[in-house]
Structure formats: C-alpha cells, structure tokens
Amino acid sequence: MPPRRKLIPVKRSPAIQSKQWAEAFVDYLRSECHLAENTVVAYQRDIATFYRWLDGRRIHDLTVTHLSDYAAWLHDRDLATTTISRNIVAVKLFFRYLQLEGILRDNVVELLASQKHWQRVPHVLSPTVVSNFLRAPNSRLDKHWIRDRAILELLYATGCRSSELSNLKLEDLHLEEGHCLCRGKGDKQRIVPLGETAQEAVSEYLRRERPGLDHRSPIEQPWVILSRRGRRLRREAIWELIKKYAVRVGVSPQISPHTMRHSFATHLLAGGADLRQVQELLGHANITTTQIYTHVDASKLKKVHKQFHPRA
C-alpha cells in the first residue's frame, strides 16, 4: 500500500509518538472511515490492549512472530473468540493506517493467519526436550544461571504465564508447603504445586543469588525474580531468556513461555490428569480453553483406537 504522504521526521520520544499515532488513528476511524461510535470505542479499547502488550516495544521492530505471540496472548487470557477476532481486526486497521501515513513501510500484520488458525493446536515440547531445556543454564556460560534455571523450572512446574511469574512476590512462595500463589488476570488467585525439582532450584536461587541482586536496588524488592539491576524482571526479559536457551539446546527459537505452559498442560493430561484439574492449575475461566490440549495428546487416542478398533 503506497503512503499518501511522506513521513516528516519529528523529534519526539517513541512513547509520545506511539500515543499520538493511536489518537490520530481513532480520529481517522471517525472522520474518514465513518464507523459507528460504538465500533470506534471498541477499536480504541483494543488498541489500548495492544499497547499494554507492547509494554514499551517499538512498533517498527515487530515481526509476524511477535504478532502471532500477541494473538496467543489474547487467547491465553480466556477472551471470547469474537473478542479476539475484533482485537486482531483493530490491530490490522491500525497498521494499515500507519502504512497509509508513511509511518510503516511494511505491514507485517497482513501476514497473520486467519482467526481460525489462532486457535490451532499449540506447539508442545516432549518431556525429553523439556528436560534438556531445563538443564540449559550453565555456570560456565551464564552469569545468572542459578536464577535462570529457577525461572525455567518454575515455568514448567507451575504452568504460570510469564506475566504471573514476573509478578510473583516472596510472600506468594510457600516452599515448605510446596506451592506458590499465582495471581492471574483480574487479580484472580490460584494455588499451584511446585514439585521437588522446582523447589530445590528456587531455594538455591533465593539462598545463593537473589540476596546479591536485591542488594543492587536502592530499596528492598518484594519480587521473587530480579533483574541484574535488582529490579523486577519484566516478562519481555523472560521471553528473551526462553529464546536464548532454546537456541542453545537446538529447539526452535520461536518458542515462548507459552510453550512451557502448553507443555505443562499436555504432559499432565498425558499422565492421566483430569481436564478440570488442569483447568484449575492453568487458571482458565472456561474449560473450552483447556480442551485444546486434549487435541495435542494423541497418545491416549492411539491407545483407545488400538484397543477397540477392529482393524487396528
């Protein structure tokens, strides 16, 4: 799509620029697209959601992989299918507007698959690959390997979202009882078991590394997982760690914390867990969101087929 005018460079901070783009987009929907006010308000809300997900990242740096992650993030929030669809439509319109204005040269959002593919069977790692992945942090290669190992173990042991792990507080950890308190969207709380391996990894991190990280902050931090500067480790940093260790062990760098969550759920079901129990552990409001994992674990279906089908 050719721009209708050349972009005139302006010296504004990226945050201010992005906010102005969003405001101009809303004006564009009203004045040029002549959309109904309710539709404009809905799209405005959807773009605000998109900006919350961006969390400071530059729109120019986004790839189709990032946008696919956004679609997965929406789905993981237990939103209705129609709401997810409208969110993606709003982002597509926004990117087209930015391209029309000459702000973007390439519109990567057009490469997103249709909505029916966003609910595709999630990518899941095998238990063997997960084991290799969890051992990836290395004392010879990684300065914060103890912390990173605790992060990976927590993600797989709890099935927590990256945002939930980032927001995990010391008061939420109950290592002696073997569980932690995850705070999901809308501050919904759920208790998730940790397992011995994760408990040991977290205990080692709390004992050997976290005190030094916390000392770098001017104030005492309540968060479990800290950055090298002693601040709360943001979810984007957790994503980058996942990709770093994925490359190291030869797993696709396209995996994300969601992949660990998907693997957590699928392995539970493969081991005989009840769907309702998995729903509770994941913090899904609707069991239909959890049911997608029943399509991932084909092993049980194969056993049933082999046992009961006359030609198996």
C-alpha positions as a Markdown table, in Angstrom:
| # | Residue | x | y | z |
|---|---|---|---|---|
| 1 | Met | 0.0 | 0.0 | 0.0 |
| 2 | Pro | 1.7 | 3.3 | -1.0 |
| 3 | Pro | 1.7 | 6.1 | 1.6 |
| 4 | Arg | -0.5 | 9.1 | 0.8 |
| 5 | Arg | 2.2 | 11.4 | 2.1 |
| 6 | Lys | 5.8 | 11.3 | 3.1 |
| 7 | Leu | 6.6 | 11.0 | 6.8 |
| 8 | Ile | 8.1 | 14.2 | 8.2 |
| 9 | Pro | 10.6 | 13.3 | 11.0 |
| 10 | Val | 9.8 | 14.8 | 14.3 |
| 11 | Lys | 11.9 | 14.8 | 17.5 |
| 12 | Arg | 9.6 | 13.1 | 20.0 |
| 13 | Ser | 10.1 | 10.3 | 22.3 |
| 14 | Pro | 8.8 | 6.9 | 21.0 |
| 15 | Ala | 6.3 | 6.7 | 23.8 |
| 16 | Ile | 4.8 | 10.1 | 22.9 |
| 17 | Gln | 4.9 | 9.3 | 19.2 |
| 18 | Ser | 3.1 | 6.0 | 19.7 |
| 19 | Lys | 0.4 | 7.6 | 21.8 |
| 20 | Gln | -0.1 | 10.3 | 19.2 |
| 21 | Trp | -0.4 | 7.6 | 16.5 |
| 22 | Ala | -3.1 | 5.9 | 18.4 |
| 23 | Glu | -5.0 | 9.1 | 18.9 |
| 24 | Ala | -4.7 | 10.0 | 15.3 |
| 25 | Phe | -5.9 | 6.5 | 14.3 |
| 26 | Val | -9.1 | 7.0 | 16.4 |
| 27 | Asp | -9.7 | 10.3 | 14.6 |
| 28 | Tyr | -9.2 | 8.6 | 11.3 |
| 29 | Leu | -11.8 | 5.9 | 12.1 |
| 30 | Arg | -14.3 | 8.6 | 12.9 |
| 31 | Ser | -13.6 | 11.2 | 10.2 |
| 32 | Glu | -12.6 | 9.1 | 7.2 |
| 33 | Cys | -13.9 | 5.6 | 7.8 |
| 34 | His | -17.2 | 6.9 | 9.3 |
| 35 | Leu | -17.5 | 4.0 | 11.6 |
| 36 | Ala | -20.3 | 3.8 | 14.2 |
| 37 | Glu | -19.2 | 5.3 | 17.6 |
| 38 | Asn | -19.6 | 2.0 | 19.4 |
| 39 | Thr | -17.2 | 0.4 | 16.9 |
| 40 | Val | -14.7 | 3.3 | 17.2 |
| 41 | Val | -14.8 | 2.9 | 21.0 |
| 42 | Ala | -14.3 | -0.8 | 20.8 |
| 43 | Tyr | -11.3 | -0.5 | 18.4 |
| 44 | Gln | -9.9 | 2.2 | 20.7 |
| 45 | Arg | -10.1 | -0.1 | 23.6 |
| 46 | Asp | -8.5 | -2.9 | 21.5 |
| 47 | Ile | -5.6 | -0.7 | 20.5 |
| 48 | Ala | -5.1 | 0.2 | 24.2 |
| 49 | Thr | -4.9 | -3.6 | 24.9 |
| 50 | Phe | -2.3 | -3.9 | 22.1 |
| 51 | Tyr | -0.2 | -1.2 | 23.7 |
| 52 | Arg | -0.3 | -2.8 | 27.1 |
| 53 | Trp | 1.0 | -6.0 | 25.4 |
| 54 | Leu | 3.7 | -4.0 | 23.6 |
| 55 | Asp | 4.9 | -2.7 | 27.0 |
| 56 | Gly | 7.4 | -0.2 | 25.5 |
| 57 | Arg | 8.5 | -2.2 | 22.5 |
| 58 | Arg | 8.7 | -0.3 | 19.2 |
| 59 | Ile | 6.1 | -1.0 | 16.6 |
| 60 | His | 8.7 | -0.8 | 13.9 |
| 61 | Asp | 10.6 | -3.7 | 15.4 |
| 62 | Leu | 7.6 | -6.1 | 15.4 |
| 63 | Thr | 7.7 | -9.2 | 13.2 |
| 64 | Val | 4.9 | -11.6 | 12.3 |
| 65 | Thr | 6.2 | -13.9 | 15.1 |
| 66 | His | 5.7 | -11.1 | 17.7 |
| 67 | Leu | 2.1 | -10.6 | 16.4 |
| 68 | Ser | 1.4 | -14.3 | 16.5 |
| 69 | Asp | 2.6 | -14.2 | 20.1 |
| 70 | Tyr | 0.1 | -11.4 | 20.6 |
| 71 | Ala | -2.7 | -13.5 | 19.2 |
| 72 | Ala | -1.7 | -16.3 | 21.5 |
| 73 | Trp | -1.6 | -13.9 | 24.4 |
| 74 | Leu | -5.1 | -12.8 | 23.7 |
| 75 | His | -6.2 | -16.4 | 23.5 |
| 76 | Asp | -4.5 | -17.3 | 26.8 |
| 77 | Arg | -6.5 | -14.5 | 28.6 |
| 78 | Asp | -9.6 | -16.6 | 28.1 |
| 79 | Leu | -11.3 | -14.0 | 25.9 |
| 80 | Ala | -14.2 | -14.9 | 23.7 |
| 81 | Thr | -13.4 | -15.8 | 20.1 |
| 82 | Thr | -15.3 | -12.8 | 18.9 |
| 83 | Thr | -13.3 | -10.5 | 21.1 |
| 84 | Ile | -10.0 | -12.0 | 19.9 |
| 85 | Ser | -11.1 | -11.6 | 16.3 |
| 86 | Arg | -12.1 | -7.9 | 16.9 |
| 87 | Asn | -8.8 | -7.2 | 18.6 |
| 88 | Ile | -6.8 | -8.5 | 15.6 |
| 89 | Val | -9.0 | -6.6 | 13.2 |
| 90 | Ala | -8.3 | -3.4 | 15.1 |
| 91 | Val | -4.6 | -4.0 | 15.0 |
| 92 | Lys | -4.8 | -4.7 | 11.3 |
| 93 | Leu | -6.6 | -1.5 | 10.7 |
| 94 | Phe | -4.1 | 0.4 | 12.9 |
| 95 | Phe | -1.2 | -1.0 | 10.9 |
| 96 | Arg | -2.8 | -0.2 | 7.6 |
| 97 | Tyr | -3.3 | 3.4 | 8.8 |
| 98 | Leu | 0.3 | 3.7 | 9.9 |
| 99 | Gln | 1.3 | 2.4 | 6.4 |
| 100 | Leu | -1.0 | 4.8 | 4.7 |
| 101 | Glu | 0.6 | 7.7 | 6.7 |
| 102 | Gly | 4.1 | 6.6 | 5.7 |
| 103 | Ile | 5.0 | 5.7 | 9.3 |
| 104 | Leu | 5.4 | 2.0 | 8.4 |
| 105 | Arg | 6.9 | 0.7 | 5.1 |
| 106 | Asp | 5.9 | -2.9 | 5.6 |
| 107 | Asn | 2.7 | -4.1 | 7.1 |
| 108 | Val | 3.7 | -7.4 | 8.8 |
| 109 | Val | 0.2 | -7.8 | 10.4 |
| 110 | Glu | -1.2 | -8.8 | 7.0 |
| 111 | Leu | 0.9 | -12.0 | 7.2 |
| 112 | Leu | -1.1 | -13.2 | 10.2 |
| 113 | Ala | -3.1 | -16.3 | 9.6 |
| 114 | Ser | -6.9 | -16.1 | 9.7 |
| 115 | Gln | -8.6 | -16.2 | 13.0 |
| 116 | Lys | -9.5 | -19.9 | 12.8 |
| 117 | His | -5.8 | -20.7 | 12.8 |
| 118 | Trp | -5.1 | -18.7 | 16.0 |
| 119 | Gln | -6.7 | -21.5 | 18.0 |
| 120 | Arg | -4.5 | -24.1 | 16.3 |
| 121 | Val | -3.1 | -26.9 | 18.4 |
| 122 | Pro | -0.3 | -25.3 | 20.4 |
| 123 | His | 3.3 | -26.3 | 20.0 |
| 124 | Val | 4.4 | -28.6 | 22.8 |
| 125 | Leu | 7.8 | -29.9 | 23.7 |
| 126 | Ser | 8.3 | -33.6 | 24.6 |
| 127 | Pro | 9.3 | -34.5 | 28.1 |
| 128 | Thr | 12.8 | -35.3 | 26.9 |
| 129 | Val | 13.3 | -32.0 | 25.2 |
| 130 | Val | 11.9 | -30.2 | 28.3 |
| 131 | Ser | 14.5 | -31.9 | 30.4 |
| 132 | Asn | 17.3 | -30.8 | 28.1 |
| 133 | Phe | 15.9 | -27.3 | 28.1 |
| 134 | Leu | 15.7 | -27.1 | 31.8 |
| 135 | Arg | 19.4 | -28.0 | 32.1 |
| 136 | Ala | 20.4 | -25.3 | 29.5 |
| 137 | Pro | 21.6 | -22.6 | 32.0 |
| 138 | Asn | 25.3 | -23.2 | 32.5 |
| 139 | Ser | 27.7 | -21.9 | 35.2 |
| 140 | Arg | 30.4 | -21.6 | 32.5 |
| 141 | Leu | 28.3 | -19.6 | 30.1 |
| 142 | Asp | 25.7 | -17.7 | 32.1 |
| 143 | Lys | 26.3 | -15.2 | 34.8 |
| 144 | His | 22.8 | -15.6 | 36.3 |
| 145 | Trp | 22.5 | -19.3 | 35.6 |
| 146 | Ile | 21.1 | -20.1 | 39.0 |
| 147 | Arg | 18.3 | -17.5 | 38.6 |
| 148 | Asp | 17.6 | -18.6 | 35.0 |
| 149 | Arg | 17.3 | -22.3 | 36.0 |
| 150 | Ala | 14.8 | -21.3 | 38.7 |
| 151 | Ile | 12.8 | -19.4 | 36.1 |
| 152 | Leu | 12.7 | -22.3 | 33.7 |
| 153 | Glu | 11.8 | -24.8 | 36.5 |
| 154 | Leu | 9.0 | -22.5 | 37.8 |
| 155 | Leu | 7.5 | -22.1 | 34.3 |
| 156 | Tyr | 7.3 | -25.8 | 33.7 |
| 157 | Ala | 6.4 | -26.8 | 37.2 |
| 158 | Thr | 3.5 | -24.3 | 37.6 |
| 159 | Gly | 2.3 | -23.6 | 34.1 |
| 160 | Cys | 2.3 | -19.9 | 35.0 |
| 161 | Arg | 2.2 | -17.2 | 32.4 |
| 162 | Ser | 5.3 | -15.1 | 32.0 |
| 163 | Ser | 3.5 | -12.1 | 33.5 |
| 164 | Glu | 2.4 | -14.1 | 36.5 |
| 165 | Leu | 6.0 | -15.2 | 37.1 |
| 166 | Ser | 7.2 | -11.7 | 36.7 |
| 167 | Asn | 4.7 | -10.5 | 39.3 |
| 168 | Leu | 5.4 | -13.4 | 41.8 |
| 169 | Lys | 6.2 | -12.0 | 45.2 |
| 170 | Leu | 8.2 | -13.5 | 48.0 |
| 171 | Glu | 5.0 | -13.7 | 50.1 |
| 172 | Asp | 3.4 | -15.8 | 47.4 |
| 173 | Leu | 6.1 | -18.5 | 47.8 |
| 174 | His | 5.4 | -21.3 | 50.2 |
| 175 | Leu | 8.4 | -23.6 | 49.7 |
| 176 | Glu | 7.9 | -25.6 | 52.9 |
| 177 | Glu | 4.4 | -26.4 | 51.8 |
| 178 | Gly | 5.5 | -27.0 | 48.2 |
| 179 | His | 3.3 | -24.5 | 46.4 |
| 180 | Cys | 3.0 | -20.9 | 45.3 |
| 181 | Leu | 0.2 | -18.4 | 44.8 |
| 182 | Cys | -0.2 | -17.3 | 41.2 |
| 183 | Arg | -2.1 | -14.1 | 40.5 |
| 184 | Gly | -3.8 | -14.2 | 37.1 |
| 185 | Lys | -5.7 | -11.6 | 35.2 |
| 186 | Gly | -8.2 | -9.6 | 37.2 |
| 187 | Asp | -6.0 | -10.5 | 40.3 |
| 188 | Lys | -7.6 | -14.0 | 40.3 |
| 189 | Gln | -5.5 | -16.2 | 42.6 |
| 190 | Arg | -4.8 | -19.9 | 42.4 |
| 191 | Ile | -2.6 | -22.2 | 44.3 |
| 192 | Val | -0.1 | -24.2 | 42.2 |
| 193 | Pro | 2.1 | -27.0 | 43.4 |
| 194 | Leu | 5.8 | -26.6 | 42.7 |
| 195 | Gly | 7.3 | -30.1 | 42.8 |
| 196 | Glu | 10.6 | -31.1 | 44.4 |
| 197 | Thr | 12.9 | -30.1 | 41.5 |
| 198 | Ala | 11.4 | -26.6 | 41.2 |
| 199 | Gln | 11.5 | -26.2 | 45.0 |
| 200 | Glu | 15.2 | -27.0 | 45.0 |
| 201 | Ala | 16.0 | -24.7 | 42.1 |
| 202 | Val | 14.1 | -21.8 | 43.7 |
| 203 | Ser | 15.6 | -22.4 | 47.1 |
| 204 | Glu | 19.1 | -22.4 | 45.7 |
| 205 | Tyr | 18.4 | -19.1 | 43.8 |
| 206 | Leu | 16.9 | -17.5 | 47.0 |
| 207 | Arg | 19.9 | -18.6 | 49.0 |
| 208 | Arg | 22.8 | -18.0 | 46.6 |
| 209 | Glu | 21.9 | -15.3 | 44.1 |
| 210 | Arg | 18.8 | -13.3 | 44.9 |
| 211 | Pro | 20.4 | -11.5 | 48.0 |
| 212 | Gly | 23.2 | -10.1 | 45.8 |
| 213 | Leu | 20.7 | -8.9 | 43.2 |
| 214 | Asp | 18.4 | -7.4 | 45.8 |
| 215 | His | 21.4 | -5.5 | 47.2 |
| 216 | Arg | 21.8 | -3.6 | 43.9 |
| 217 | Ser | 18.4 | -2.0 | 44.3 |
| 218 | Pro | 18.1 | 1.2 | 46.5 |
| 219 | Ile | 15.0 | -0.3 | 48.2 |
| 220 | Glu | 14.2 | -3.9 | 49.2 |
| 221 | Gln | 12.3 | -5.6 | 46.4 |
| 222 | Pro | 9.2 | -7.8 | 47.0 |
| 223 | Trp | 9.6 | -9.8 | 43.8 |
| 224 | Val | 10.9 | -13.3 | 43.6 |
| 225 | Ile | 12.7 | -12.9 | 40.2 |
| 226 | Leu | 15.0 | -10.0 | 40.0 |
| 227 | Ser | 17.0 | -8.5 | 37.1 |
| 228 | Arg | 20.7 | -7.9 | 37.2 |
| 229 | Arg | 20.0 | -4.4 | 38.5 |
| 230 | Gly | 17.9 | -5.7 | 41.3 |
| 231 | Arg | 14.5 | -4.7 | 39.8 |
| 232 | Arg | 11.5 | -6.9 | 38.9 |
| 233 | Leu | 12.4 | -9.0 | 35.9 |
| 234 | Arg | 9.9 | -8.0 | 33.2 |
| 235 | Arg | 8.1 | -10.6 | 31.2 |
| 236 | Glu | 9.9 | -9.5 | 28.0 |
| 237 | Ala | 13.2 | -10.4 | 29.6 |
| 238 | Ile | 11.7 | -13.8 | 30.5 |
| 239 | Trp | 10.7 | -14.3 | 26.8 |
| 240 | Glu | 14.3 | -13.4 | 25.7 |
| 241 | Leu | 15.7 | -15.9 | 28.2 |
| 242 | Ile | 13.5 | -18.7 | 26.8 |
| 243 | Lys | 14.6 | -17.9 | 23.3 |
| 244 | Lys | 18.3 | -17.8 | 24.3 |
| 245 | Tyr | 18.2 | -21.2 | 25.9 |
| 246 | Ala | 16.0 | -22.7 | 23.1 |
| 247 | Val | 18.7 | -21.8 | 20.6 |
| 248 | Arg | 21.4 | -23.3 | 22.8 |
| 249 | Val | 19.7 | -26.8 | 23.0 |
| 250 | Gly | 18.6 | -26.8 | 19.4 |
| 251 | Val | 14.9 | -26.1 | 20.0 |
| 252 | Ser | 13.1 | -23.7 | 17.7 |
| 253 | Pro | 13.7 | -20.1 | 18.8 |
| 254 | Gln | 10.1 | -19.4 | 18.1 |
| 255 | Ile | 9.1 | -21.0 | 21.4 |
| 256 | Ser | 7.9 | -18.8 | 24.2 |
| 257 | Pro | 6.9 | -19.1 | 27.9 |
| 258 | His | 3.5 | -20.1 | 26.5 |
| 259 | Thr | 5.2 | -23.2 | 25.0 |
| 260 | Met | 6.2 | -24.2 | 28.6 |
| 261 | Arg | 2.7 | -23.6 | 29.7 |
| 262 | His | 1.3 | -25.7 | 26.8 |
| 263 | Ser | 3.8 | -28.5 | 27.6 |
| 264 | Phe | 2.9 | -28.4 | 31.3 |
| 265 | Ala | -0.8 | -28.9 | 30.5 |
| 266 | Thr | -0.3 | -31.5 | 27.8 |
| 267 | His | 2.1 | -33.6 | 29.9 |
| 268 | Leu | -0.4 | -33.5 | 32.8 |
| 269 | Leu | -3.2 | -34.8 | 30.6 |
| 270 | Ala | -0.9 | -37.5 | 29.1 |
| 271 | Gly | -0.1 | -38.6 | 32.7 |
| 272 | Gly | -3.8 | -39.1 | 33.5 |
| 273 | Ala | -4.8 | -35.7 | 35.0 |
| 274 | Asp | -8.4 | -34.8 | 34.8 |
| 275 | Leu | -9.3 | -31.9 | 32.5 |
| 276 | Arg | -11.0 | -30.0 | 35.3 |
| 277 | Gln | -7.9 | -30.3 | 37.4 |
| 278 | Val | -5.7 | -28.9 | 34.6 |
| 279 | Gln | -8.2 | -26.1 | 34.1 |
| 280 | Glu | -7.8 | -25.1 | 37.7 |
| 281 | Leu | -4.0 | -25.3 | 37.6 |
| 282 | Leu | -3.9 | -23.1 | 34.5 |
| 283 | Gly | -6.4 | -20.6 | 35.9 |
| 284 | His | -8.7 | -20.9 | 32.9 |
| 285 | Ala | -12.1 | -19.4 | 33.5 |
| 286 | Asn | -13.6 | -21.5 | 30.7 |
| 287 | Ile | -12.9 | -25.2 | 30.3 |
| 288 | Thr | -13.2 | -24.9 | 26.5 |
| 289 | Thr | -9.9 | -23.0 | 26.6 |
| 290 | Thr | -8.3 | -26.1 | 28.3 |
| 291 | Gln | -9.9 | -28.5 | 25.9 |
| 292 | Ile | -7.5 | -27.5 | 23.2 |
| 293 | Tyr | -4.8 | -29.6 | 25.0 |
| 294 | Thr | -6.9 | -32.8 | 24.5 |
| 295 | His | -6.2 | -32.5 | 20.8 |
| 296 | Val | -2.4 | -32.3 | 21.5 |
| 297 | Asp | -2.1 | -35.5 | 23.4 |
| 298 | Ala | -2.7 | -38.1 | 20.7 |
| 299 | Ser | -1.1 | -40.9 | 22.7 |
| 300 | Lys | -4.3 | -41.7 | 24.6 |
| 301 | Leu | -6.4 | -41.7 | 21.4 |
| 302 | Lys | -4.0 | -44.1 | 19.7 |
| 303 | Lys | -4.2 | -46.5 | 22.7 |
| 304 | Val | -8.0 | -46.3 | 22.6 |
| 305 | His | -8.1 | -46.8 | 18.8 |
| 306 | Lys | -5.7 | -49.8 | 19.1 |
| 307 | Gln | -7.7 | -51.4 | 21.9 |
| 308 | Phe | -11.1 | -51.0 | 20.4 |
| 309 | His | -11.0 | -50.6 | 16.7 |
| 310 | Pro | -11.4 | -54.0 | 14.8 |
| 311 | Arg | -8.8 | -53.1 | 12.2 |
| 312 | Ala | -6.3 | -51.5 | 14.4 |
